[in-house]
Every structure is written in C-alpha cells, then in structure tokens.
C-alpha cells in the first residue's frame, strides 16, 4: 500500500464520500479536510481516528 494519504483518499472514494461531505461530518471545511488528507501527519490523532471510524478502516491497516 502507498502512504497514509493514499490510503485515506482511496477509502473515502470507495465509500463514495466527497471531501466536502467528510468535512461536514467532522465539522470542518472542505479545504481543512483536504489539508488533512494531503498531510495527515500534520493532523491531530483524534481527527485521524474520527476519519478512520467514518471510513470504517482500521488504523493498523494504514501502516
């Protein structure tokens, strides 16, 4: 698997979710979500955990 950014993006697309939709669920803007997806290492762990839950992915799969 590629990097964490690719993993999150592919999981989001597989679910059919837009960045705007996930941003709405996280109560952040689409741009803020896009920033997280591009550089998740700069994000708070709690936010990554929320994204993983919304996308039904296991954090251990992101390694």
PDB file as gemmi writes it, atoms N, CA and C in Angstrom:
CRYST1    1.000    1.000    1.000  90.00  90.00  90.00 P 1                      
ATOM      1  N   UNK A   1       0.869  -1.180   0.000  1.00  0.00           N  
ATOM      2  CA  UNK A   1       0.000   0.000   0.000  1.00  0.00           C  
ATOM      3  C   UNK A   1       0.902   1.225   0.000  1.00  0.00           C  
ATOM      4  N   UNK A   2       0.382   2.298  -0.527  1.00  0.00           N  
ATOM      5  CA  UNK A   2       1.129   3.545  -0.579  1.00  0.00           C  
ATOM      6  C   UNK A   2       1.199   4.195   0.781  1.00  0.00           C  
ATOM      7  N   UNK A   3       1.201   5.482   0.778  1.00  0.00           N  
ATOM      8  CA  UNK A   3       1.285   6.202   2.046  1.00  0.00           C  
ATOM      9  C   UNK A   3      -0.096   6.383   2.681  1.00  0.00           C  
ATOM     10  N   UNK A   4      -0.113   6.977   3.850  1.00  0.00           N  
ATOM     11  CA  UNK A   4      -1.361   7.156   4.588  1.00  0.00           C  
ATOM     12  C   UNK A   4      -2.326   8.053   3.808  1.00  0.00           C  
ATOM     13  N   UNK A   5      -1.816   9.072   3.149  1.00  0.00           N  
ATOM     14  CA  UNK A   5      -2.668   9.959   2.355  1.00  0.00           C  
ATOM     15  C   UNK A   5      -3.431   9.179   1.297  1.00  0.00           C  
ATOM     16  N   UNK A   6      -2.718   8.319   0.584  1.00  0.00           N  
ATOM     17  CA  UNK A   6      -3.358   7.493  -0.453  1.00  0.00           C  
ATOM     18  C   UNK A   6      -4.390   6.557   0.162  1.00  0.00           C  
ATOM     19  N   UNK A   7      -4.059   5.975   1.296  1.00  0.00           N  
ATOM     20  CA  UNK A   7      -4.959   5.034   1.962  1.00  0.00           C  
ATOM     21  C   UNK A   7      -6.270   5.721   2.346  1.00  0.00           C  
ATOM     22  N   UNK A   8      -6.174   6.896   2.940  1.00  0.00           N  
ATOM     23  CA  UNK A   8      -7.368   7.631   3.347  1.00  0.00           C  
ATOM     24  C   UNK A   8      -8.179   8.048   2.123  1.00  0.00           C  
ATOM     25  N   UNK A   9      -7.508   8.567   1.113  1.00  0.00           N  
ATOM     26  CA  UNK A   9      -8.205   9.015  -0.098  1.00  0.00           C  
ATOM     27  C   UNK A   9      -8.938   7.858  -0.769  1.00  0.00           C  
ATOM     28  N   UNK A  10      -8.260   6.724  -0.913  1.00  0.00           N  
ATOM     29  CA  UNK A  10      -8.886   5.567  -1.557  1.00  0.00           C  
ATOM     30  C   UNK A  10     -10.057   5.029  -0.740  1.00  0.00           C  
ATOM     31  N   UNK A  11      -9.921   5.015   0.575  1.00  0.00           N  
ATOM     32  CA  UNK A  11     -11.017   4.559   1.438  1.00  0.00           C  
ATOM     33  C   UNK A  11     -12.218   5.499   1.306  1.00  0.00           C  
ATOM     34  N   UNK A  12     -11.946   6.795   1.230  1.00  0.00           N  
ATOM     35  CA  UNK A  12     -13.024   7.779   1.060  1.00  0.00           C  
ATOM     36  C   UNK A  12     -13.735   7.574  -0.276  1.00  0.00           C  
ATOM     37  N   UNK A  13     -12.966   7.403  -1.331  1.00  0.00           N  
ATOM     38  CA  UNK A  13     -13.553   7.205  -2.654  1.00  0.00           C  
ATOM     39  C   UNK A  13     -14.336   5.897  -2.726  1.00  0.00           C  
ATOM     40  N   UNK A  14     -13.831   4.866  -2.089  1.00  0.00           N  
ATOM     41  CA  UNK A  14     -14.525   3.572  -2.070  1.00  0.00           C  
ATOM     42  C   UNK A  14     -15.902   3.708  -1.417  1.00  0.00           C  
ATOM     43  N   UNK A  15     -15.997   4.555  -0.405  1.00  0.00           N  
ATOM     44  CA  UNK A  15     -17.270   4.812   0.276  1.00  0.00           C  
ATOM     45  C   UNK A  15     -18.175   5.736  -0.536  1.00  0.00           C  
ATOM     46  N   UNK A  16     -17.591   6.401  -1.522  1.00  0.00           N  
ATOM     47  CA  UNK A  16     -18.361   7.357  -2.316  1.00  0.00           C  
ATOM     48  C   UNK A  16     -18.548   8.694  -1.629  1.00  0.00           C  
ATOM     49  N   UNK A  17     -17.680   9.004  -0.676  1.00  0.00           N  
ATOM     50  CA  UNK A  17     -17.768  10.257   0.077  1.00  0.00           C  
ATOM     51  C   UNK A  17     -16.920  11.330  -0.593  1.00  0.00           C  
ATOM     52  N   UNK A  18     -17.426  12.541  -0.611  1.00  0.00           N  
ATOM     53  CA  UNK A  18     -16.632  13.670  -1.079  1.00  0.00           C  
ATOM     54  C   UNK A  18     -15.848  14.247   0.096  1.00  0.00           C  
ATOM     55  N   UNK A  19     -14.850  15.049  -0.225  1.00  0.00           N  
ATOM     56  CA  UNK A  19     -14.120  15.753   0.834  1.00  0.00           C  
ATOM     57  C   UNK A  19     -15.057  16.701   1.571  1.00  0.00           C  
ATOM     58  N   UNK A  20     -15.963  17.308   0.845  1.00  0.00           N  
ATOM     59  CA  UNK A  20     -16.918  18.226   1.459  1.00  0.00           C  
ATOM     60  C   UNK A  20     -17.809  17.489   2.459  1.00  0.00           C  
ATOM     61  N   UNK A  21     -18.267  16.298   2.100  1.00  0.00           N  
ATOM     62  CA  UNK A  21     -19.126  15.517   2.986  1.00  0.00           C  
ATOM     63  C   UNK A  21     -18.385  15.130   4.268  1.00  0.00           C  
ATOM     64  N   UNK A  22     -17.161  14.635   4.128  1.00  0.00           N  
ATOM     65  CA  UNK A  22     -16.400  14.272   5.322  1.00  0.00           C  
ATOM     66  C   UNK A  22     -16.078  15.502   6.157  1.00  0.00           C  
ATOM     67  N   UNK A  23     -15.772  16.600   5.509  1.00  0.00           N  
ATOM     68  CA  UNK A  23     -15.551  17.837   6.252  1.00  0.00           C  
ATOM     69  C   UNK A  23     -16.779  18.205   7.063  1.00  0.00           C  
ATOM     70  N   UNK A  24     -17.952  18.059   6.447  1.00  0.00           N  
ATOM     71  CA  UNK A  24     -19.201  18.345   7.155  1.00  0.00           C  
ATOM     72  C   UNK A  24     -19.353  17.437   8.374  1.00  0.00           C  
ATOM     73  N   UNK A  25     -19.081  16.139   8.212  1.00  0.00           N  
ATOM     74  CA  UNK A  25     -19.196  15.201   9.330  1.00  0.00           C  
ATOM     75  C   UNK A  25     -18.214  15.531  10.455  1.00  0.00           C  
ATOM     76  N   UNK A  26     -17.064  16.083  10.085  1.00  0.00           N  
ATOM     77  CA  UNK A  26     -16.040  16.440  11.062  1.00  0.00           C  
ATOM     78  C   UNK A  26     -16.200  17.876  11.566  1.00  0.00           C  
ATOM     79  N   UNK A  27     -17.168  18.588  11.007  1.00  0.00           N  
ATOM     80  CA  UNK A  27     -17.418  19.982  11.355  1.00  0.00           C  
ATOM     81  C   UNK A  27     -16.223  20.879  11.020  1.00  0.00           C  
ATOM     82  N   UNK A  28     -15.655  20.630   9.828  1.00  0.00           N  
ATOM     83  CA  UNK A  28     -14.573  21.453   9.306  1.00  0.00           C  
ATOM     84  C   UNK A  28     -14.873  21.734   7.832  1.00  0.00           C  
ATOM     85  N   UNK A  29     -14.154  22.655   7.244  1.00  0.00           N  
ATOM     86  CA  UNK A  29     -14.370  22.990   5.834  1.00  0.00           C  
ATOM     87  C   UNK A  29     -13.793  21.900   4.921  1.00  0.00           C  
ATOM     88  N   UNK A  30     -14.218  21.937   3.681  1.00  0.00           N  
ATOM     89  CA  UNK A  30     -13.666  21.014   2.683  1.00  0.00           C  
ATOM     90  C   UNK A  30     -12.166  21.232   2.555  1.00  0.00           C  
ATOM     91  N   UNK A  31     -11.735  22.486   2.579  1.00  0.00           N  
ATOM     92  CA  UNK A  31     -10.308  22.795   2.460  1.00  0.00           C  
ATOM     93  C   UNK A  31      -9.525  22.233   3.637  1.00  0.00           C  
ATOM     94  N   UNK A  32     -10.079  22.344   4.829  1.00  0.00           N  
ATOM     95  CA  UNK A  32      -9.403  21.795   6.006  1.00  0.00           C  
ATOM     96  C   UNK A  32      -9.299  20.277   5.894  1.00  0.00           C  
ATOM     97  N   UNK A  33     -10.372  19.635   5.407  1.00  0.00           N  
ATOM     98  CA  UNK A  33     -10.312  18.183   5.225  1.00  0.00           C  
ATOM     99  C   UNK A  33      -9.277  17.826   4.164  1.00  0.00           C  
ATOM    100  N   UNK A  34      -9.248  18.583   3.077  1.00  0.00           N  
ATOM    101  CA  UNK A  34      -8.272  18.338   2.012  1.00  0.00           C  
ATOM    102  C   UNK A  34      -6.848  18.416   2.556  1.00  0.00           C  
ATOM    103  N   UNK A  35      -6.594  19.390   3.411  1.00  0.00           N  
ATOM    104  CA  UNK A  35      -5.271  19.527   4.029  1.00  0.00           C  
ATOM    105  C   UNK A  35      -4.927  18.292   4.862  1.00  0.00           C  
ATOM    106  N   UNK A  36      -5.916  17.779   5.596  1.00  0.00           N  
ATOM    107  CA  UNK A  36      -5.698  16.576   6.403  1.00  0.00           C  
ATOM    108  C   UNK A  36      -5.388  15.394   5.504  1.00  0.00           C  
ATOM    109  N   UNK A  37      -6.142  15.259   4.423  1.00  0.00           N  
ATOM    110  CA  UNK A  37      -5.947  14.128   3.522  1.00  0.00           C  
ATOM    111  C   UNK A  37      -4.580  14.188   2.833  1.00  0.00           C  
ATOM    112  N   UNK A  38      -4.138  15.397   2.500  1.00  0.00           N  
ATOM    113  CA  UNK A  38      -2.828  15.545   1.840  1.00  0.00           C  
ATOM    114  C   UNK A  38      -1.664  15.348   2.804  1.00  0.00           C  
ATOM    115  N   UNK A  39      -1.833  15.798   4.045  1.00  0.00           N  
ATOM    116  CA  UNK A  39      -0.750  15.704   5.019  1.00  0.00           C  
ATOM    117  C   UNK A  39      -1.288  15.257   6.376  1.00  0.00           C  
ATOM    118  N   UNK A  40      -1.717  13.995   6.466  1.00  0.00           N  
ATOM    119  CA  UNK A  40      -2.303  13.532   7.726  1.00  0.00           C  
ATOM    120  C   UNK A  40      -1.327  13.558   8.899  1.00  0.00           C  
ATOM    121  N   UNK A  41      -0.037  13.505   8.598  1.00  0.00           N  
ATOM    122  CA  UNK A  41       0.955  13.521   9.679  1.00  0.00           C  
ATOM    123  C   UNK A  41       0.962  14.843  10.430  1.00  0.00           C  
ATOM    124  N   UNK A  42       0.376  15.890   9.835  1.00  0.00           N  
ATOM    125  CA  UNK A  42       0.290  17.193  10.498  1.00  0.00           C  
ATOM    126  C   UNK A  42      -1.001  17.352  11.297  1.00  0.00           C  
ATOM    127  N   UNK A  43      -1.833  16.307  11.301  1.00  0.00           N  
ATOM    128  CA  UNK A  43      -3.139  16.376  11.952  1.00  0.00           C  
ATOM    129  C   UNK A  43      -3.103  15.760  13.336  1.00  0.00           C  
ATOM    130  N   UNK A  44      -4.069  16.154  14.141  1.00  0.00           N  
ATOM    131  CA  UNK A  44      -4.202  15.577  15.475  1.00  0.00           C  
ATOM    132  C   UNK A  44      -4.642  14.123  15.343  1.00  0.00           C  
ATOM    133  N   UNK A  45      -4.159  13.289  16.235  1.00  0.00           N  
ATOM    134  CA  UNK A  45      -4.502  11.874  16.213  1.00  0.00           C  
ATOM    135  C   UNK A  45      -6.007  11.672  16.342  1.00  0.00           C  
ATOM    136  N   UNK A  46      -6.651  12.482  17.172  1.00  0.00           N  
ATOM    137  CA  UNK A  46      -8.102  12.364  17.364  1.00  0.00           C  
ATOM    138  C   UNK A  46      -8.842  12.559  16.043  1.00  0.00           C  
ATOM    139  N   UNK A  47      -8.363  13.469  15.222  1.00  0.00           N  
ATOM    140  CA  UNK A  47      -9.002  13.717  13.933  1.00  0.00           C  
ATOM    141  C   UNK A  47      -8.814  12.521  13.005  1.00  0.00           C  
ATOM    142  N   UNK A  48      -7.609  11.975  12.969  1.00  0.00           N  
ATOM    143  CA  UNK A  48      -7.351  10.796  12.135  1.00  0.00           C  
ATOM    144  C   UNK A  48      -8.201   9.620  12.611  1.00  0.00           C  
ATOM    145  N   UNK A  49      -8.343   9.481  13.904  1.00  0.00           N  
ATOM    146  CA  UNK A  49      -9.177   8.415  14.464  1.00  0.00           C  
ATOM    147  C   UNK A  49     -10.637   8.591  14.038  1.00  0.00           C  
ATOM    148  N   UNK A  50     -11.147   9.818  14.062  1.00  0.00           N  
ATOM    149  CA  UNK A  50     -12.516  10.079  13.623  1.00  0.00           C  
ATOM    150  C   UNK A  50     -12.696   9.728  12.147  1.00  0.00           C  
ATOM    151  N   UNK A  51     -11.715  10.108  11.335  1.00  0.00           N  
ATOM    152  CA  UNK A  51     -11.782   9.801   9.904  1.00  0.00           C  
ATOM    153  C   UNK A  51     -11.798   8.285   9.700  1.00  0.00           C  
ATOM    154  N   UNK A  52     -10.945   7.582  10.422  1.00  0.00           N  
ATOM    155  CA  UNK A  52     -10.901   6.120  10.312  1.00  0.00           C  
ATOM    156  C   UNK A  52     -12.248   5.508  10.670  1.00  0.00           C  
ATOM    157  N   UNK A  53     -12.873   6.010  11.709  1.00  0.00           N  
ATOM    158  CA  UNK A  53     -14.200   5.495  12.099  1.00  0.00           C  
ATOM    159  C   UNK A  53     -15.235   5.772  11.023  1.00  0.00           C  
ATOM    160  N   UNK A  54     -15.229   6.983  10.472  1.00  0.00           N  
ATOM    161  CA  UNK A  54     -16.197   7.344   9.443  1.00  0.00           C  
ATOM    162  C   UNK A  54     -16.019   6.518   8.171  1.00  0.00           C  
ATOM    163  N   UNK A  55     -14.784   6.128   7.899  1.00  0.00           N  
ATOM    164  CA  UNK A  55     -14.497   5.357   6.691  1.00  0.00           C  
ATOM    165  C   UNK A  55     -14.455   3.851   6.953  1.00  0.00           C  
ATOM    166  N   UNK A  56     -14.723   3.455   8.184  1.00  0.00           N  
ATOM    167  CA  UNK A  56     -14.691   2.027   8.566  1.00  0.00           C  
ATOM    168  C   UNK A  56     -13.354   1.380   8.229  1.00  0.00           C  
ATOM    169  N   UNK A  57     -12.275   2.052   8.626  1.00  0.00           N  
ATOM    170  CA  UNK A  57     -10.949   1.485   8.400  1.00  0.00           C  
ATOM    171  C   UNK A  57     -10.230   1.304   9.731  1.00  0.00           C  
ATOM    172  N   UNK A  58      -9.339   0.353   9.762  1.00  0.00           N  
ATOM    173  CA  UNK A  58      -8.545   0.053  10.945  1.00  0.00           C  
ATOM    174  C   UNK A  58      -7.241   0.814  10.844  1.00  0.00           C  
ATOM    175  N   UNK A  59      -6.899   1.554  11.880  1.00  0.00           N  
ATOM    176  CA  UNK A  59      -5.662   2.335  11.849  1.00  0.00           C  
ATOM    177  C   UNK A  59      -4.431   1.477  11.599  1.00  0.00           C  
ATOM    178  N   UNK A  60      -4.447   0.232  12.049  1.00  0.00           N  
ATOM    179  CA  UNK A  60      -3.284  -0.637  11.815  1.00  0.00           C  
ATOM    180  C   UNK A  60      -3.105  -0.945  10.334  1.00  0.00           C  
ATOM    181  N   UNK A  61      -4.163  -0.813   9.534  1.00  0.00           N  
ATOM    182  CA  UNK A  61      -4.056  -1.026   8.097  1.00  0.00           C  
ATOM    183  C   UNK A  61      -3.343   0.122   7.404  1.00  0.00           C  
ATOM    184  N   UNK A  62      -3.194   1.253   8.087  1.00  0.00           N  
ATOM    185  CA  UNK A  62      -2.572   2.439   7.492  1.00  0.00           C  
ATOM    186  C   UNK A  62      -1.051   2.423   7.550  1.00  0.00           C  
ATOM    187  N   UNK A  63      -0.474   1.389   8.097  1.00  0.00           N  
ATOM    188  CA  UNK A  63       0.985   1.354   8.259  1.00  0.00           C  
ATOM    189  C   UNK A  63       1.680   1.169   6.946  1.00  0.00           C  
TER     190      UNK A  63                                                      
END                                                                             
